[in-house]
Each structure stands twice: as structure tokens, then as C-alpha cells.
């Protein structure tokens, strides 16, 4: 597997541009003036204490949450412009380009592994069953689970379920992949198999935004590290530089806590 050189960030064009993002739940402000620009091929890792707004930020980037203020341009589409979200049909079209993997696997329990991966290309893209299944089988091979194609989700380990979830997201051929703490629900011995798949995607040049507490993964794979606290970005920049010499006291405390 080609290793991802996080010390030399990719030089692609901007594919995600977030400006002035504010989001509240009632009186609780969860995002406060969030700005971030991500270039094609970059791996951006977002860290922060619980409740810092990391997952909400990620969910805003594919329209699962709508911020009250700011703008999000992703994959050439204005997902949010001054608090106005995309119409539902345009949002569904955009989600073909923005894949997301959650903490929970969200597999369809009544469908086989193969059908779970093939359902997007079949139902959303409209591919014939044989073509969709060919794509699904190739992706299961990619994540090391071709031998489980006929299995039902209930028979899989947590790590296997998460790898199927990654394959399902990849089946839509996204330009950007969002990962919301994809290993947090896994037993420790299963974390590595999921991170290995993510490392492979990074090495292949996939643009990724990853919310995680896995600092070894962040050190090895991230081009950019974003540190959030109380809905704000307190520090962001080249991951290697922040790990080596964080500029903000809160970053130093957080890195020490997450690395212990």
C-alpha cells in the first residue's frame, strides 16, 4: 500500500469552502463562525472534546443539519448560502458526490452484504442489478470482505460492518468522504482493520474529513489538523506542525489527553 505523506499536503483545487458557519439548537450555540477551506486530495482530521461541534460541522457538510448563518460550497454546489439550504432534489444529487460514514453502521439488516453495497447504485443512480453488483463486489474486495458478500449483517463483527458501510459509501463514487468517529463504537481489537481501509483511501488521493480520537491515525495520515472547542476552531494548519509545536494552550492540553 502506498503510504500517504502527510508532510507534503496535496496541491489540488479547493473542493470544500466553509465560511462564517453558525449553528444553534435552541439557546445552545454549537458552531460559532467556523471557516475552513479544503483542497482536493487533502485529508483533514478534526479533533476536540465532546460537545465541541465536530459532528455537527460534519453533518452540515452533507445537509443533515442546516446552519442558520454562513455558506458551504462543496463539490461545486452551494449547499448552504446565507442560511438557505439546497432544495431536497438538489441535496440528494449532491450526496452522490459526498459520502458519509457514521459511528453506527446503519446497514439494512434484511439485505445481504452485497445488496447493502449495491443498493445505492441501483436505487439512486439507476444501474442494472448486474452492473451494481459488479461494482459492489469490487468494493467488497477492496475492503477485504468479498468472501462475506452473501452474508447477512447480523453475522458480521463490528469492524466488518463498518468496512461494509465504507464500501457502501464508496459505491456512489463520491468526491469527498466524511467520517464521523467511525471507530468509536468498535472493540479496540477491531479498530485497526477500519483505519487500514481509511489509510488506503487516503493513499489513493480521496478527499476526506475525519472526526476521530485516533491520534496515531491522525499523525500518520492527516494533512491538516483542525482543533475545535465550544463550537469554534481554536487552531488549524499542517498536521505535522501542530503535533510538533501546537500554538494554542487548549490544543496542547487536548493532544496530551488524547495521546495518553
Secondary structure, DSSP 8 states (H G I E B T S, - for coil): -----TTS-----EEEEEEEEEEEETTEEEEEEEEEEEETT-EEEEEESTTSSHHHHHHHTTTSS--SEEEEEETTEEEEETTEE--HHHHHHHTTTEEEE-SS----TTSBHHHHHHHHIIIII---HHHHHHHHHHHHHHTT-GGGTT-BGGGS-HHHHHHHHHHHHHTT--SEEEEESTTTTS-HHHHHHHHHHHHHHHHTT-EEEEE---HHHHHHH-SEEEEEETTEEEEEEEHHHHHHS-SSHHHHHHHHHHH-
